[in-house]
């Protein structure tokens, strides 16, 4: 493998580890939240989406992530 390909591979691994890391569900939920906010902001309810729906989705995704990491009884 050439040096350039090794650098590209290392760069890709860095960004994967930086963005996804140990919790891929937070990465996916962030993409879903951004997409939902973008779709909702296209309509006439952009303020409502920014003030209510976005924080609600963020809190729900964080609770979902924390719930998955709780120890099983």
N, CA, C and O atoms as CSV, one atom per row, in Angstrom:
chain,resi,resn,atom,element,x,y,z
A,1,UNK,N,N,0.844,-1.180,0.000
A,1,UNK,CA,C,0.000,0.000,0.000
A,1,UNK,C,C,0.891,1.246,0.000
A,1,UNK,O,O,1.893,1.307,0.712
A,2,UNK,N,N,0.519,2.206,-0.784
A,2,UNK,CA,C,1.343,3.405,-0.862
A,2,UNK,C,C,1.133,4.271,0.377
A,2,UNK,O,O,0.183,4.083,1.137
A,3,UNK,N,N,2.022,5.199,0.553
A,3,UNK,CA,C,1.949,6.101,1.707
A,3,UNK,C,C,0.686,6.957,1.669
A,3,UNK,O,O,0.092,7.236,2.710
A,4,UNK,N,N,0.278,7.372,0.475
A,4,UNK,CA,C,-0.923,8.208,0.336
A,4,UNK,C,C,-2.162,7.437,0.778
A,4,UNK,O,O,-3.014,7.989,1.474
A,5,UNK,N,N,-2.275,6.161,0.381
A,5,UNK,CA,C,-3.423,5.355,0.784
A,5,UNK,C,C,-3.431,5.113,2.288
A,5,UNK,O,O,-4.499,5.083,2.900
A,6,UNK,N,N,-2.269,4.942,2.889
A,6,UNK,CA,C,-2.194,4.777,4.342
A,6,UNK,C,C,-2.667,6.038,5.054
A,6,UNK,O,O,-3.363,5.958,6.066
A,7,UNK,N,N,-2.292,7.202,4.526
A,7,UNK,CA,C,-2.733,8.463,5.128
A,7,UNK,C,C,-4.241,8.645,4.979
A,7,UNK,O,O,-4.900,9.107,5.910
A,8,UNK,N,N,-4.789,8.291,3.832
A,8,UNK,CA,C,-6.232,8.406,3.620
A,8,UNK,C,C,-6.984,7.465,4.559
A,8,UNK,O,O,-8.005,7.839,5.135
A,9,UNK,N,N,-6.478,6.252,4.709
A,9,UNK,CA,C,-7.102,5.285,5.603
A,9,UNK,C,C,-7.038,5.755,7.056
A,9,UNK,O,O,-8.017,5.619,7.790
A,10,UNK,N,N,-5.918,6.297,7.471
A,10,UNK,CA,C,-5.779,6.814,8.836
A,10,UNK,C,C,-6.705,8.011,9.062
A,10,UNK,O,O,-7.289,8.155,10.136
A,11,UNK,N,N,-6.836,8.853,8.063
A,11,UNK,CA,C,-7.730,10.008,8.155
A,11,UNK,C,C,-9.182,9.561,8.299
A,11,UNK,O,O,-9.929,10.113,9.107
A,12,UNK,N,N,-9.577,8.562,7.518
A,12,UNK,CA,C,-10.925,8.020,7.615
A,12,UNK,C,C,-11.189,7.368,8.959
A,12,UNK,O,O,-12.264,7.539,9.533
A,13,UNK,N,N,-10.216,6.623,9.464
A,13,UNK,CA,C,-10.376,6.002,10.791
A,13,UNK,C,C,-10.485,7.054,11.885
A,13,UNK,O,O,-11.270,6.885,12.818
A,14,UNK,N,N,-9.728,8.123,11.796
A,14,UNK,CA,C,-9.813,9.184,12.786
A,14,UNK,C,C,-11.222,9.765,12.819
A,14,UNK,O,O,-11.816,9.897,13.889
A,15,UNK,N,N,-11.765,10.116,11.640
A,15,UNK,CA,C,-13.089,10.728,11.608
A,15,UNK,C,C,-14.173,9.747,12.043
A,15,UNK,O,O,-15.139,10.153,12.689
A,16,UNK,N,N,-14.037,8.479,11.706
A,16,UNK,CA,C,-15.008,7.484,12.165
A,16,UNK,C,C,-14.974,7.398,13.683
A,16,UNK,O,O,-16.024,7.396,14.325
A,17,UNK,N,N,-13.789,7.327,14.260
A,17,UNK,CA,C,-13.671,7.243,15.716
A,17,UNK,C,C,-14.138,8.534,16.382
A,17,UNK,O,O,-14.737,8.498,17.457
A,18,UNK,N,N,-13.869,9.655,15.757
A,18,UNK,CA,C,-14.268,10.951,16.322
A,18,UNK,C,C,-15.783,11.125,16.282
A,18,UNK,O,O,-16.370,11.569,17.269
A,19,UNK,N,N,-16.423,10.790,15.178
A,19,UNK,CA,C,-17.859,11.002,15.033
A,19,UNK,C,C,-18.694,9.890,15.652
A,19,UNK,O,O,-19.687,10.160,16.327
A,20,UNK,N,N,-18.302,8.658,15.430
A,20,UNK,CA,C,-19.101,7.535,15.909
A,20,UNK,C,C,-18.635,7.097,17.288
A,20,UNK,O,O,-19.445,6.991,18.209
A,21,UNK,N,N,-17.366,6.845,17.439
A,21,UNK,CA,C,-16.800,6.472,18.736
A,21,UNK,C,C,-17.419,5.215,19.309
A,21,UNK,O,O,-17.615,4.223,18.606
A,22,UNK,N,N,-17.727,5.270,20.612
A,22,UNK,CA,C,-18.265,4.111,21.315
A,22,UNK,C,C,-19.782,4.016,21.235
A,22,UNK,O,O,-20.355,2.974,21.555
A,23,UNK,N,N,-20.433,5.086,20.815
A,23,UNK,CA,C,-21.892,5.101,20.816
A,23,UNK,C,C,-22.437,5.467,19.434
A,23,UNK,O,O,-22.748,6.630,19.175
A,24,UNK,N,N,-22.549,4.490,18.562
A,24,UNK,CA,C,-23.079,4.789,17.229
A,24,UNK,C,C,-24.527,5.252,17.264
A,24,UNK,O,O,-24.974,5.941,16.348
A,25,UNK,N,N,-25.282,4.878,18.325
A,25,UNK,CA,C,-26.674,5.314,18.393
A,25,UNK,C,C,-26.790,6.827,18.555
A,25,UNK,O,O,-27.754,7.422,18.072
A,26,UNK,N,N,-25.836,7.454,19.219
A,26,UNK,CA,C,-25.863,8.918,19.319
A,26,UNK,C,C,-25.552,9.566,17.971
A,26,UNK,O,O,-26.123,10.603,17.635
A,27,UNK,N,N,-24.663,8.970,17.212
A,27,UNK,CA,C,-24.354,9.496,15.878
A,27,UNK,C,C,-25.568,9.396,14.966
A,27,UNK,O,O,-25.906,10.345,14.259
A,28,UNK,N,N,-26.213,8.247,14.990
A,28,UNK,CA,C,-27.392,8.048,14.146
A,28,UNK,C,C,-28.530,8.952,14.597
A,28,UNK,O,O,-29.211,9.549,13.763
A,29,UNK,N,N,-28.747,9.063,15.902
A,29,UNK,CA,C,-29.826,9.929,16.384
A,29,UNK,C,C,-29.549,11.393,16.058
A,29,UNK,O,O,-30.485,12.152,15.804
A,30,UNK,N,N,-28.294,11.800,16.061
A,30,UNK,CA,C,-27.958,13.168,15.668
A,30,UNK,C,C,-28.303,13.419,14.208
A,30,UNK,O,O,-28.841,14.473,13.867
A,31,UNK,N,N,-27.998,12.460,13.349
A,31,UNK,CA,C,-28.349,12.596,11.934
A,31,UNK,C,C,-29.863,12.651,11.743
A,31,UNK,O,O,-30.360,13.425,10.925
A,32,UNK,N,N,-30.597,11.829,12.501
A,32,UNK,CA,C,-32.060,11.823,12.401
A,32,UNK,C,C,-32.631,13.146,12.891
A,32,UNK,O,O,-33.546,13.693,12.275
A,33,UNK,N,N,-32.101,13.663,13.991
A,33,UNK,CA,C,-32.578,14.935,14.533
A,33,UNK,C,C,-32.319,16.070,13.552
A,33,UNK,O,O,-33.191,16.909,13.328
A,34,UNK,N,N,-31.134,16.100,12.970
A,34,UNK,CA,C,-30.828,17.145,11.992
A,34,UNK,C,C,-31.714,17.048,10.765
A,34,UNK,O,O,-32.164,18.066,10.241
A,35,UNK,N,N,-31.967,15.826,10.300
A,35,UNK,CA,C,-32.836,15.649,9.134
A,35,UNK,C,C,-34.273,16.045,9.448
A,35,UNK,O,O,-34.930,16.696,8.635
A,36,UNK,N,N,-34.766,15.656,10.627
A,36,UNK,CA,C,-36.132,16.026,11.012
A,36,UNK,C,C,-36.276,17.529,11.149
A,36,UNK,O,O,-37.280,18.099,10.722
A,37,UNK,N,N,-35.291,18.170,11.735
A,37,UNK,CA,C,-35.345,19.623,11.890
A,37,UNK,C,C,-35.288,20.314,10.535
A,37,UNK,O,O,-35.987,21.303,10.315
A,38,UNK,N,N,-34.471,19.807,9.632
A,38,UNK,CA,C,-34.389,20.396,8.295
A,38,UNK,C,C,-35.708,20.252,7.552
A,38,UNK,O,O,-36.149,21.184,6.879
A,39,UNK,N,N,-36.340,19.092,7.669
A,39,UNK,CA,C,-37.625,18.892,6.998
A,39,UNK,C,C,-38.718,19.763,7.610
A,39,UNK,O,O,-39.538,20.331,6.888
A,40,UNK,N,N,-38.733,19.868,8.934
A,40,UNK,CA,C,-39.760,20.676,9.587
A,40,UNK,C,C,-39.551,22.166,9.352
A,40,UNK,O,O,-40.516,22.929,9.331
A,41,UNK,N,N,-38.314,22.585,9.177
A,41,UNK,CA,C,-38.055,24.009,9.003
A,41,UNK,C,C,-38.420,24.498,7.605
A,41,UNK,O,O,-38.456,25.704,7.363
A,42,UNK,N,N,-38.691,23.574,6.681
A,42,UNK,CA,C,-39.087,23.971,5.335
A,42,UNK,C,C,-40.505,24.520,5.313
A,42,UNK,O,O,-40.854,25.301,4.428
A,43,UNK,N,N,-41.308,24.128,6.260
A,43,UNK,CA,C,-42.700,24.561,6.293
A,43,UNK,C,C,-42.863,25.886,7.011
A,43,UNK,O,O,-41.899,26.619,7.236
A,44,UNK,N,N,-44.089,26.172,7.360
A,44,UNK,CA,C,-44.411,27.428,8.028
A,44,UNK,C,C,-44.199,27.353,9.538
A,44,UNK,O,O,-44.386,28.346,10.241
A,45,UNK,N,N,-43.814,26.193,10.033
A,45,UNK,CA,C,-43.661,26.005,11.472
A,45,UNK,C,C,-42.198,25.902,11.878
A,45,UNK,O,O,-41.861,25.100,12.749
A,46,UNK,N,N,-41.337,26.681,11.278
A,46,UNK,CA,C,-39.900,26.601,11.547
A,46,UNK,C,C,-39.588,26.982,12.988
A,46,UNK,O,O,-38.744,26.347,13.621
A,47,UNK,N,N,-40.246,27.999,13.515
A,47,UNK,CA,C,-40.016,28.409,14.901
A,47,UNK,C,C,-40.436,27.339,15.878
A,47,UNK,O,O,-39.759,27.097,16.877
A,48,UNK,N,N,-41.553,26.697,15.592
A,48,UNK,CA,C,-42.039,25.619,16.454
A,48,UNK,C,C,-41.061,24.448,16.452
A,48,UNK,O,O,-40.793,23.859,17.500
A,49,UNK,N,N,-40.531,24.112,15.284
A,49,UNK,CA,C,-39.574,23.012,15.187
A,49,UNK,C,C,-38.309,23.322,15.969
A,49,UNK,O,O,-37.754,22.449,16.636
A,50,UNK,N,N,-37.857,24.556,15.888
A,50,UNK,CA,C,-36.616,24.924,16.567
A,50,UNK,C,C,-36.804,25.026,18.075
A,50,UNK,O,O,-35.895,24.687,18.832
A,51,UNK,N,N,-37.951,25.479,18.516
A,51,UNK,CA,C,-38.151,25.722,19.940
A,51,UNK,C,C,-38.653,24.521,20.715
A,51,UNK,O,O,-38.359,24.393,21.903
A,52,UNK,N,N,-39.402,23.640,20.076
A,52,UNK,CA,C,-40.030,22.541,20.807
A,52,UNK,C,C,-39.503,21.181,20.370
A,52,UNK,O,O,-39.057,20.388,21.200
A,53,UNK,N,N,-39.554,20.917,19.098
A,53,UNK,CA,C,-39.263,19.568,18.624
A,53,UNK,C,C,-37.781,19.234,18.719
A,53,UNK,O,O,-37.430,18.126,19.125
A,54,UNK,N,N,-36.917,20.151,18.360
A,54,UNK,CA,C,-35.479,19.875,18.406
A,54,UNK,C,C,-34.997,19.545,19.820
A,54,UNK,O,O,-34.338,18.521,19.999
A,55,UNK,N,N,-35.297,20.370,20.838
A,55,UNK,CA,C,-34.857,19.991,22.189
A,55,UNK,C,C,-35.498,18.700,22.690
A,55,UNK,O,O,-34.860,17.930,23.408
A,56,UNK,N,N,-36.750,18.460,22.317
A,56,UNK,CA,C,-37.410,17.224,22.726
A,56,UNK,C,C,-36.720,16.006,22.123
A,56,UNK,O,O,-36.502,15.014,22.818
A,57,UNK,N,N,-36.379,16.069,20.858
A,57,UNK,CA,C,-35.674,14.962,20.223
A,57,UNK,C,C,-34.284,14.748,20.817
A,57,UNK,O,O,-33.839,13.610,20.959
A,58,UNK,N,N,-33.609,15.818,21.160
A,58,UNK,CA,C,-32.279,15.700,21.768
A,58,UNK,C,C,-32.377,15.009,23.129
A,58,UNK,O,O,-31.598,14.103,23.424
A,59,UNK,N,N,-33.318,15.429,23.944
A,59,UNK,CA,C,-33.488,14.820,25.273
A,59,UNK,C,C,-33.862,13.350,25.134
A,59,UNK,O,O,-33.336,12.510,25.863
A,60,UNK,N,N,-34.761,13.029,24.212
A,60,UNK,CA,C,-35.150,11.631,24.014
A,60,UNK,C,C,-33.982,10.769,23.550
A,60,UNK,O,O,-33.837,9.631,23.996
A,61,UNK,N,N,-33.154,11.296,22.667
A,61,UNK,CA,C,-32.015,10.501,22.201
A,61,UNK,C,C,-30.983,10.300,23.309
A,61,UNK,O,O,-30.378,9.233,23.408
A,62,UNK,N,N,-30.782,11.309,24.131
A,62,UNK,CA,C,-29.848,11.144,25.247
A,62,UNK,C,C,-30.387,10.156,26.276
A,62,UNK,O,O,-29.629,9.343,26.806
A,63,UNK,N,N,-31.676,10.215,26.563
A,63,UNK,CA,C,-32.268,9.251,27.489
A,63,UNK,C,C,-32.178,7.834,26.933
A,63,UNK,O,O,-31.916,6.887,27.674
A,64,UNK,N,N,-32.394,7.691,25.635
A,64,UNK,CA,C,-32.286,6.383,25.000
A,64,UNK,C,C,-30.860,5.847,25.108
A,64,UNK,O,O,-30.659,4.661,25.367
A,65,UNK,N,N,-29.882,6.710,24.913
A,65,UNK,CA,C,-28.487,6.291,24.997
A,65,UNK,C,C,-28.106,5.899,26.422
A,65,UNK,O,O,-27.419,4.900,26.638
A,66,UNK,N,N,-28.555,6.688,27.384
A,66,UNK,CA,C,-28.250,6.377,28.780
A,66,UNK,C,C,-28.947,5.097,29.209
A,66,UNK,O,O,-28.370,4.285,29.933
A,67,UNK,N,N,-30.171,4.915,28.772
A,67,UNK,CA,C,-30.934,3.714,29.126
A,67,UNK,C,C,-30.252,2.449,28.598
A,67,UNK,O,O,-30.265,1.409,29.256
A,68,UNK,N,N,-29.657,2.545,27.407
A,68,UNK,CA,C,-28.973,1.381,26.846
A,68,UNK,C,C,-27.717,1.027,27.636
A,68,UNK,O,O,-27.287,-0.127,27.625
A,69,UNK,N,N,-27.130,1.994,28.316
A,69,UNK,CA,C,-25.887,1.724,29.044
A,69,UNK,C,C,-26.117,1.361,30.494
A,69,UNK,O,O,-25.161,1.025,31.194
A,70,UNK,N,N,-27.368,1.416,30.978
A,70,UNK,CA,C,-27.642,1.014,32.354
A,70,UNK,C,C,-27.406,-0.472,32.519
A,70,UNK,O,O,-27.696,-1.257,31.617
A,71,UNK,N,N,-26.874,-0.865,33.685
A,71,UNK,CA,C,-26.652,-2.306,33.891
A,71,UNK,C,C,-27.972,-3.054,33.997
A,71,UNK,O,O,-28.953,-2.542,34.536
A,72,UNK,N,N,-27.980,-4.258,33.479
A,72,UNK,CA,C,-29.171,-5.112,33.545
A,72,UNK,C,C,-29.277,-5.722,34.926
A,72,UNK,O,O,-28.268,-6.075,35.536
A,73,UNK,N,N,-30.500,-5.846,35.421
A,73,UNK,CA,C,-30.688,-6.491,36.735
A,73,UNK,C,C,-31.183,-7.890,36.571
A,73,UNK,O,O,-31.399,-8.588,37.561
